[in-house]
Amino acid sequence: MSLPVAAAVATDASPGAARLDALTVRDFRNIAHAELRCASEGIVVLGENGHGKSNLVEAIAYLRLMRSQRGARDRDLIRHGEAAFHVAAELSGVVAHRATAAVDKQGRKKITLDGGEPEKLTDALDALPSVSFSPRDVDLVAGSPAERRRYLDITLALTSRAYLNALRHYRAALARRNAALRDAARAPRGEQATAIAAVAAWEPALAEHGALLVMHRREWVEARGAQFARQCVAIGERGRPTLAYDSALASSLDVRTALREQLERQREHDVRRGLTHSGPHRDDLALELDGHDLRGVGSAGQQRTAAIVLRLLEAATHRDAKGVTPLLLLDDPFAELDRRRTGRILALLDEVGTGQCVLCVPREDEIPPQFTRLARWRVRDGAFTPAEPQ
């Protein structure tokens, strides 16, 4: 089931595509005040590194997750010396035609969609559907399993209400079981049985909601594995790329029962360590080339290729689930890639269809031919101005 604010509506300019028409940003990172208009195809933002291109992308992407896509705390997004940040967007192609987000240093967050505040924050998720591509995406492949779990959770939670609800309930039950584990470890000998019973009390909820997470992740990997391999090869990989769900529960027919039994077997061990060691919060997305882990043996180019394909799969999942092509945020996406890979990535983007794009690059000579027609803006020290091609 889809989230309530992101159902597709047709637009004359780009049916089925999310579109950013105008953006206002105030006191977000180093951006004091910016107002940008965007054509239906998108814009190019030019500026040297450190002047605000990535901050602009982060501000736009905030209206997808209602938090930083880079994992920063809300209060750390506020420009130094200011009391709050504010992001507002005029939109087409989604239900809400205006979305705003404001957060102050006390952590008070106000979200509005067409002037009204949603009952729950989750009702505002995906107000502006977007997928971001940047050199930092290599962490999806080279980084820890937590990076890939976060990728799966975001991709699936924004396209399935059932997954989002299960994720919320699972995380709440996990936090409570972990707290009970720490209490049990400190409990006097005569109170151990009661303390361990408090640990066990959270296991049915973990098994119920964790099973749904595992099944959704497993189904997604099975549905997207061939596409992952095909697109990696299209970009230039000569080996055999594979995508798999790495979980002790991946092959279980009755995932709920298997997880509950696993939690019970691990209970004493978990009490000693004060942490829950079984469940989908420990799983991984396995990326391999010819049977070898890309994290360990893949070259920088191979890891970047796999990361870009994961972003393409993220966009395809959104489009297939909700009928809306997300905005593509391309933050210097071809840095450190050779021309051959870059050319094939661009050809693949043309093939799958991209909708509106915001492309950020340092210099005009780094704009690929496919994007030279886009209107241009320049950024310097957080200030954005329209620019003419040189």
N, C-alpha and C positions, 0 to 999 in steps of 0.2 A: 504494500500500500504506500502511497506517496504522501509527502508532507503537505499540509494544507495550503501553504502560501506559494507553492511552486508549480501549480498546474499550468499546462501550456495554453496559451491563447494565440490565435493567428494575428500577425501584423502584416501590413502590406509590404513593408520593406524586407522582412526576413521571417517568413512563417516558421514557427517552431523554434526560433532562436532567441535566447535572452539577449537583450540589448541595453547598453548603458548610453543614455542620451546626454546626460549632464552630470557632473560630479562637483561637489563642494567639500573641501577638507579644511578644517581649522585645528591648529595646534596638535597635529598628529606627528609624532617624532620631530623631524626638523622642518616640517611644513607648517608655516605660520598661517597662511591663507592661500588656497588655490581654488580656482574655478575653471573647469575644463568642459568644453562641448565635444561630443564624439559623434562622428559620422556613422552611418549604418555599418560600414565595413570596418571601422576602427580608427586608431591613431598610432603614430610612432612618437615616442618620447626619447629625445636625445639629451645626453648629459654625461659628463665624466663620472666615474665611480665615486660614491660618497656624497653626491649632491642631492639625492632624493628619489631616484628612479624606483628603487626597491621599496622605499617607504610608500610611494604612491600605489604600487601594486598591493602592498600589505593593507593599505586603507581600503582599496576596492574589494579585496578578498575578505575584509572584515564583515562585509554584508552577506557573506555566505555562511560563515560559522558563528558570527557574532562574538568572535574572539580572534586573537592573532593567529594566523596560519603558521607563524614561526614559533609559537609556543610561549610568547612573552606575556607577562602579566598585564592586565589592562592599564594599571597605573603607570607602568613603564612605557606605555605608548604616548603619554601626554608630554607635549613639548616642555623642555626645562623652563621652570619658572611660571608655568600656566596652571590653571585650576582644573581644566577638563579638555577633552578632545571632542570633536564633532565631525561626523561623516554623513553626507546626505547625497542621495542619487535619484535622478529621474530615470525611470525604467520603461522598457517596452518588452513584450514577449513573455511576461510573467504576470501573475494576478495583481500584485501591488505595483502601482505606477510611481510611487515615491516611497523610499525607505530611508530611515535615518537611524543613526546610532550615536549616543553621547555617553561618555563615562567621565566621572570626576575622580579626584584623588582619594576620596573615601570609598571608592569602589561602587558607588551608585551608578547603575546602568539604566538608561532609558532608550527603548527601542520603539519606533513608530512605523506603521505601515499605512500609507494613505491617511496620515494624521491620527490614527487610532493605535492604542497600545494593545498588543496581543495579550491574551490571558496568561500564557506561559511563554517563556523564552523559546522553547522548542518550536512554538508555532511561527516564529520568525526565521527559523533556520532556512537557508537557501533562498532568501529574499532576492538576491542577485546570484544566480548559479554561475560559477566560474571554476576554471581549472588553471592552476599556475604551473609554468615550466621555468626552471632556473637551474644554474649549475649546482646549487645546493641539493638538488634532487638526487645526486649521486649517493647521498646518505640512505636513500631508499634501498639501495643495493649493498653499499659498502658499510652501512651503519649497523646498529644493534637490531635485534628482533623487535624491540619496542617501536622503531621507526616503521617497520612494515605492518605491525599490528595497528598502529595509528592510521596508516594508509587504508587498511581494510575497514577499520571502524568508520572512518569518515566517508569513504566511498559507499558503504552499505547503509549507514545510518541516514544519509541524506537521500537515499532512494527507497528506503523501506521503513515505514512507521513501526512495523513489528520488530525490526532489528534495533531501531532507536530505543524503543521501550525496553526490550530485553537488555540492552547494553546499560541503560540507566539502572535497572533493577539489579543486574549482576554486579555492577560496581558498588552499589550501596550494600548489598549482602556481603561482598568481599571485604569491604572496609570494616563491617561489623564483625565478621568472623576473625579477621586479623586482630581487631581490638580484643575479642574474647580470647584468642590465643595468647596474647601478651598477659592478660589477666590470669589465665590458667597457669602460665609459667611462674607467676609470682605468688600464686595462691598457697596458703599453708597446707600441709599434708592432709589434714582433716577435711579441707574444703575442695580437694582436687576433683572429686567425682562431680560435684555440683558445677565447678568451673568448666570441666570438659563437656558436661552436658550442655552448657551454654554455647560452646563451640559447635557441637553437633546440631544445635537448633537452627543454624544458618545454612546447613548443607542442603536441605531440600530446595531452598530458593536458588542457591548456587547451581544445583544440578538442573533445575527447570530452565532457568534463563540462560545458563551457560550452554546447555544443549542446543538451544535455538541459535546462539551465536555460532557454534561449531557447524551446524547444518547449513546455515546461510553462507558462511565462509567457504565450506566445502563445495556447495553448489555453484558459487561464483567462480571458484578456481576451475571446476570442471567445465563450466560454460565458456570461460575466457582463455583456457590454456592453449587451444589451437590458434586463437587470434594472437596471443602473445608470441608464439613461435613464428607465425607467418609474418608479423610486422617486424620482429627482430631480423629475420632473413631479408625482408624488403629493404631494411636500412643498411644491410651489408654483412651480417653475421654469417660465417661459412659453416659453423658447427650446428649442433642440434640444441636449440634453446628449449628449456622446459620450465613450467610453472607448476608448483605443487603446494598443497597445504600440509605443513609439517606439524602434526598433532598426534599425541598418543591415542586420541579418540577418533582420528580421521576415518578409520575403517569400521568403527562400531555401528552396528545396526540400531541398537537401542542406546543412543548417546546419553540420555538422561540417567539410565540405570548405571551405565559404565562410569559416568562421572561421579555419581553418588558413591559407588563402591570405591572408586579411587580416593575420594576425599576421606572416606572412613578408614581405608588402609593407611593413609598418610597422616592420620590425625595426631598420633603420638609424636611423630617426627616433626610435624608442623608446630606442635606445642613447644618442643625444645628450641625450634628456630624462630618462633613468633611470626611466621608467615605461611600463607597458603601456597603450596608448591604444585598443586594440580589444578587444571582448568584452562580455559581459552586465553586467559591473561598470560599464559606461559608459552603459547604456540607461536609459530613463525610461518612466513611465506617463503618457501624454498625456491630460489632462482638458480638454475644451473645451465651450463653449456657443456654439451657432451658428457654429462654426468658429473661435472665438477662444479663446486660451489662458486658462483660468480663473485661472492664477497671475498674469497680467498685467492682465487687464481685469475679472475677477470682483469683485463687491462683497463685503464681509465676510460678508453673509448668504448669498450664493451659494457662497462658498468653504466656509463652515460646513456648508451643505446637502450639498455634494459630499463633504466629509469624513465626515459622519454616514452617508451612503450607503455609502461605502467600508467603514466599520465594520460596517454591516449585511451587506455582501457577505462580509466576513471571517467573521461568525457563520454565514451561510448556507453558506459553503464548508466550514466545520467540520462543521456538521450534516449536509450532504449526503454528505461523504466518510466520516464516522465514525459517523453515527447518533446523535450526542450534541449536544444544544443546550447551548452554553456558558453559563456564568454571565455576566450582564451587569453590568459595573462602571460605574455612571453617576456620574461625578465632576463635579458641577455642569454637566451637559451642555447645559442650555438658557440658560446665561448669555449675554447679549448678543444673544439671538434674540428677535424680536418674537413676540407671542402667536399670530399666524396660523401662522407656521412651527412654533412649539412644538406647537400643537394638531395640526397635520398629521403631525409626527414621532411624536407619541404615538399617533395613529390608525394610523400605519404599523407601529409596534411591536406594537400589538394585532393587526394583520392578519397579520404574519409569525410571531407567537408568540415570547415572550421567555424562558420558563423563569424561573429564580430571578434576582432583581435585588438589587444593593447600590446604593442611591441616596444620594449625598452632596450636601447643599445647606446654605447658611448659615442659613436661617430656615424656620420652619414654613409661612409663607405662600407659600413657593416650592415646596412639595410639590405636584406635579400631582394632580388628583383620582384618577387611576388608581392612585396609590401611597399614598393616605391610610390605607388599611387595614393597611399594613405596620407591624410593630413598630419602635419608635424608640429610638435611642441618641443620647446627646450626647457631644461631645468638647470638652475644654478643656485646653490645654497638654499634649496627648498622652494625657490620661486619659479613658477611655470609661466612661459610666454609662448604665444603662437609663433611659428617659424616658417619661412619660405625655403624650398629646396635651394641648395647652393649649386 
